[in-house]
């Protein structure tokens, strides 16, 4: 099995990731923008 890691650089990309994986990761977008989480 191989894994690929891709940095998400915008809240749009974070939202698309959440939609693709069916989870609420976009709720962290403000914290990511503020540098409080990665």
DOFI-250281 format. One record per atom (N, C-alpha, C, O): atom name; residue in one letter; y, x, z. Coordinates in Angstrom, 2 decimals. Layout:
% residues N
<site atome="CA" residu="a" Y="Y" X="X" Z="Z"/>
...
***
This chain:
% residues 38
<site atome="N" residu="x" Y="-1.16" X="0.84" Z="0.00"/>
<site atome="CA" residu="x" Y="0.00" X="0.00" Z="0.00"/>
<site atome="C" residu="x" Y="1.24" X="0.90" Z="0.00"/>
<site atome="O" residu="x" Y="1.28" X="1.90" Z="0.71"/>
<site atome="N" residu="x" Y="2.22" X="0.54" Z="-0.79"/>
<site atome="CA" residu="x" Y="3.48" X="1.28" Z="-0.85"/>
<site atome="C" residu="x" Y="4.62" X="0.38" Z="-0.43"/>
<site atome="O" residu="x" Y="4.63" X="-0.82" Z="-0.69"/>
<site atome="N" residu="x" Y="5.57" X="0.98" Z="0.24"/>
<site atome="CA" residu="x" Y="6.76" X="0.26" Z="0.68"/>
<site atome="C" residu="x" Y="7.97" X="0.85" Z="-0.02"/>
<site atome="O" residu="x" Y="8.02" X="2.05" Z="-0.29"/>
<site atome="N" residu="x" Y="8.93" X="0.03" Z="-0.30"/>
<site atome="CA" residu="x" Y="10.21" X="0.48" Z="-0.84"/>
<site atome="C" residu="x" Y="11.30" X="0.00" Z="0.10"/>
<site atome="O" residu="x" Y="11.34" X="-1.17" Z="0.48"/>
<site atome="N" residu="x" Y="12.18" X="0.90" Z="0.46"/>
<site atome="CA" residu="x" Y="13.31" X="0.55" Z="1.33"/>
<site atome="C" residu="x" Y="14.56" X="0.57" Z="0.48"/>
<site atome="O" residu="x" Y="14.84" X="1.54" Z="-0.22"/>
<site atome="N" residu="x" Y="15.32" X="-0.51" Z="0.54"/>
<site atome="CA" residu="x" Y="16.56" X="-0.60" Z="-0.22"/>
<site atome="C" residu="x" Y="17.68" X="-1.03" Z="0.72"/>
<site atome="O" residu="x" Y="17.57" X="-2.05" Z="1.40"/>
<site atome="N" residu="x" Y="18.74" X="-0.25" Z="0.75"/>
<site atome="CA" residu="x" Y="19.89" X="-0.59" Z="1.59"/>
<site atome="C" residu="x" Y="20.60" X="-1.81" Z="1.02"/>
<site atome="O" residu="x" Y="20.89" X="-1.87" Z="-0.18"/>
<site atome="N" residu="x" Y="20.87" X="-2.77" Z="1.87"/>
<site atome="CA" residu="x" Y="21.64" X="-3.95" Z="1.47"/>
<site atome="C" residu="x" Y="23.10" X="-3.64" Z="1.75"/>
<site atome="O" residu="x" Y="23.46" X="-3.30" Z="2.87"/>
<site atome="N" residu="x" Y="23.95" X="-3.78" Z="0.74"/>
<site atome="CA" residu="x" Y="25.33" X="-3.33" Z="0.86"/>
<site atome="C" residu="x" Y="26.34" X="-4.46" Z="0.93"/>
<site atome="O" residu="x" Y="27.55" X="-4.21" Z="0.97"/>
<site atome="N" residu="x" Y="25.88" X="-5.69" Z="0.95"/>
<site atome="CA" residu="x" Y="26.83" X="-6.81" Z="1.03"/>
<site atome="C" residu="x" Y="26.17" X="-7.99" Z="1.73"/>
<site atome="O" residu="x" Y="24.95" X="-8.07" Z="1.84"/>
<site atome="N" residu="x" Y="27.01" X="-8.90" Z="2.21"/>
<site atome="CA" residu="x" Y="26.47" X="-10.09" Z="2.85"/>
<site atome="C" residu="x" Y="25.73" X="-10.96" Z="1.83"/>
<site atome="O" residu="x" Y="24.81" X="-11.69" Z="2.19"/>
<site atome="N" residu="x" Y="26.14" X="-10.88" Z="0.56"/>
<site atome="CA" residu="x" Y="25.43" X="-11.63" Z="-0.48"/>
<site atome="C" residu="x" Y="24.00" X="-11.11" Z="-0.60"/>
<site atome="O" residu="x" Y="23.06" X="-11.90" Z="-0.69"/>
<site atome="N" residu="x" Y="23.83" X="-9.79" Z="-0.61"/>
<site atome="CA" residu="x" Y="22.49" X="-9.21" Z="-0.69"/>
<site atome="C" residu="x" Y="21.67" X="-9.57" Z="0.55"/>
<site atome="O" residu="x" Y="20.46" X="-9.81" Z="0.44"/>
<site atome="N" residu="x" Y="22.32" X="-9.61" Z="1.71"/>
<site atome="CA" residu="x" Y="21.63" X="-10.00" Z="2.93"/>
<site atome="C" residu="x" Y="21.17" X="-11.46" Z="2.85"/>
<site atome="O" residu="x" Y="20.05" X="-11.79" Z="3.26"/>
<site atome="N" residu="x" Y="22.02" X="-12.32" Z="2.31"/>
<site atome="CA" residu="x" Y="21.66" X="-13.74" Z="2.15"/>
<site atome="C" residu="x" Y="20.51" X="-13.89" Z="1.16"/>
<site atome="O" residu="x" Y="19.60" X="-14.69" Z="1.39"/>
<site atome="N" residu="x" Y="20.55" X="-13.14" Z="0.07"/>
<site atome="CA" residu="x" Y="19.47" X="-13.20" Z="-0.93"/>
<site atome="C" residu="x" Y="18.15" X="-12.74" Z="-0.32"/>
<site atome="O" residu="x" Y="17.09" X="-13.31" Z="-0.60"/>
<site atome="N" residu="x" Y="18.20" X="-11.70" Z="0.52"/>
<site atome="CA" residu="x" Y="17.00" X="-11.21" Z="1.20"/>
<site atome="C" residu="x" Y="16.43" X="-12.30" Z="2.11"/>
<site atome="O" residu="x" Y="15.22" X="-12.52" Z="2.14"/>
<site atome="N" residu="x" Y="17.30" X="-12.96" Z="2.85"/>
<site atome="CA" residu="x" Y="16.87" X="-14.03" Z="3.74"/>
<site atome="C" residu="x" Y="16.23" X="-15.18" Z="2.98"/>
<site atome="O" residu="x" Y="15.22" X="-15.75" Z="3.41"/>
<site atome="N" residu="x" Y="16.81" X="-15.52" Z="1.84"/>
<site atome="CA" residu="x" Y="16.25" X="-16.59" Z="1.02"/>
<site atome="C" residu="x" Y="14.88" X="-16.19" Z="0.47"/>
<site atome="O" residu="x" Y="13.94" X="-16.98" Z="0.49"/>
<site atome="N" residu="x" Y="14.79" X="-14.96" Z="-0.03"/>
<site atome="CA" residu="x" Y="13.53" X="-14.49" Z="-0.62"/>
<site atome="C" residu="x" Y="12.41" X="-14.43" Z="0.41"/>
<site atome="O" residu="x" Y="11.26" X="-14.72" Z="0.09"/>
<site atome="N" residu="x" Y="12.75" X="-14.07" Z="1.65"/>
<site atome="CA" residu="x" Y="11.73" X="-13.91" Z="2.68"/>
<site atome="C" residu="x" Y="11.67" X="-15.09" Z="3.64"/>
<site atome="O" residu="x" Y="10.88" X="-15.10" Z="4.58"/>
<site atome="N" residu="x" Y="12.50" X="-16.10" Z="3.38"/>
<site atome="CA" residu="x" Y="12.51" X="-17.34" Z="4.16"/>
<site atome="C" residu="x" Y="12.76" X="-17.08" Z="5.66"/>
<site atome="O" residu="x" Y="11.99" X="-17.53" Z="6.51"/>
<site atome="N" residu="x" Y="13.85" X="-16.36" Z="5.95"/>
<site atome="CA" residu="x" Y="14.25" X="-16.16" Z="7.34"/>
<site atome="C" residu="x" Y="15.78" X="-16.15" Z="7.45"/>
<site atome="O" residu="x" Y="16.48" X="-16.22" Z="6.44"/>
<site atome="N" residu="x" Y="16.30" X="-16.08" Z="8.66"/>
<site atome="CA" residu="x" Y="17.73" X="-16.27" Z="8.92"/>
<site atome="C" residu="x" Y="18.49" X="-14.95" Z="9.09"/>
<site atome="O" residu="x" Y="19.44" X="-14.91" Z="9.87"/>
<site atome="N" residu="x" Y="18.11" X="-13.91" Z="8.41"/>
<site atome="CA" residu="x" Y="18.75" X="-12.61" Z="8.56"/>
<site atome="C" residu="x" Y="20.25" X="-12.66" Z="8.26"/>
<site atome="O" residu="x" Y="21.01" X="-11.85" Z="8.79"/>
<site atome="N" residu="x" Y="20.68" X="-13.58" Z="7.42"/>
<site atome="CA" residu="x" Y="22.11" X="-13.66" Z="7.08"/>
<site atome="C" residu="x" Y="22.97" X="-13.97" Z="8.31"/>
<site atome="O" residu="x" Y="24.18" X="-13.73" Z="8.29"/>
<site atome="N" residu="x" Y="22.37" X="-14.50" Z="9.36"/>
<site atome="CA" residu="x" Y="23.14" X="-14.78" Z="10.57"/>
<site atome="C" residu="x" Y="23.65" X="-13.49" Z="11.22"/>
<site atome="O" residu="x" Y="24.51" X="-13.54" Z="12.10"/>
<site atome="N" residu="x" Y="23.15" X="-12.34" Z="10.80"/>
<site atome="CA" residu="x" Y="23.60" X="-11.04" Z="11.32"/>
<site atome="C" residu="x" Y="24.70" X="-10.42" Z="10.47"/>
<site atome="O" residu="x" Y="25.13" X="-9.30" Z="10.77"/>
<site atome="N" residu="x" Y="25.17" X="-11.08" Z="9.43"/>
<site atome="CA" residu="x" Y="26.11" X="-10.46" Z="8.49"/>
<site atome="C" residu="x" Y="27.40" X="-10.01" Z="9.16"/>
<site atome="O" residu="x" Y="27.90" X="-8.93" Z="8.86"/>
<site atome="N" residu="x" Y="27.96" X="-10.82" Z="10.06"/>
<site atome="CA" residu="x" Y="29.20" X="-10.41" Z="10.74"/>
<site atome="C" residu="x" Y="28.96" X="-9.20" Z="11.62"/>
<site atome="O" residu="x" Y="29.80" X="-8.29" Z="11.67"/>
<site atome="N" residu="x" Y="27.84" X="-9.17" Z="12.32"/>
<site atome="CA" residu="x" Y="27.52" X="-8.02" Z="13.18"/>
<site atome="C" residu="x" Y="27.31" X="-6.75" Z="12.36"/>
<site atome="O" residu="x" Y="27.70" X="-5.67" Z="12.78"/>
<site atome="N" residu="x" Y="26.70" X="-6.89" Z="11.20"/>
<site atome="CA" residu="x" Y="26.52" X="-5.73" Z="10.31"/>
<site atome="C" residu="x" Y="27.87" X="-5.23" Z="9.81"/>
<site atome="O" residu="x" Y="28.13" X="-4.03" Z="9.81"/>
<site atome="N" residu="x" Y="28.73" X="-6.14" Z="9.40"/>
<site atome="CA" residu="x" Y="30.05" X="-5.77" Z="8.89"/>
<site atome="C" residu="x" Y="30.89" X="-5.07" Z="9.96"/>
<site atome="O" residu="x" Y="31.67" X="-4.17" Z="9.65"/>
<site atome="N" residu="x" Y="30.72" X="-5.48" Z="11.20"/>
<site atome="CA" residu="x" Y="31.46" X="-4.88" Z="12.32"/>
<site atome="C" residu="x" Y="30.84" X="-3.58" Z="12.82"/>
<site atome="O" residu="x" Y="31.41" X="-2.92" Z="13.68"/>
<site atome="N" residu="x" Y="29.66" X="-3.21" Z="12.28"/>
<site atome="CA" residu="x" Y="29.00" X="-1.98" Z="12.68"/>
<site atome="C" residu="x" Y="28.23" X="-2.08" Z="13.98"/>
<site atome="O" residu="x" Y="27.88" X="-1.07" Z="14.58"/>
<site atome="N" residu="x" Y="27.95" X="-3.32" Z="14.43"/>
<site atome="CA" residu="x" Y="27.23" X="-3.51" Z="15.69"/>
<site atome="C" residu="x" Y="25.72" X="-3.53" Z="15.52"/>
<site atome="O" residu="x" Y="24.99" X="-3.44" Z="16.51"/>
<site atome="N" residu="x" Y="25.25" X="-3.65" Z="14.31"/>
<site atome="CA" residu="x" Y="23.81" X="-3.65" Z="14.04"/>
<site atome="C" residu="x" Y="23.59" X="-3.09" Z="12.65"/>
<site atome="O" residu="x" Y="24.52" X="-3.04" Z="11.84"/>
<site atome="N" residu="x" Y="22.39" X="-2.66" Z="12.38"/>
<site atome="CA" residu="x" Y="22.09" X="-2.08" Z="11.06"/>
<site atome="C" residu="x" Y="20.92" X="-2.80" Z="10.45"/>
<site atome="O" residu="x" Y="20.50" X="-2.46" Z="9.34"/>
***
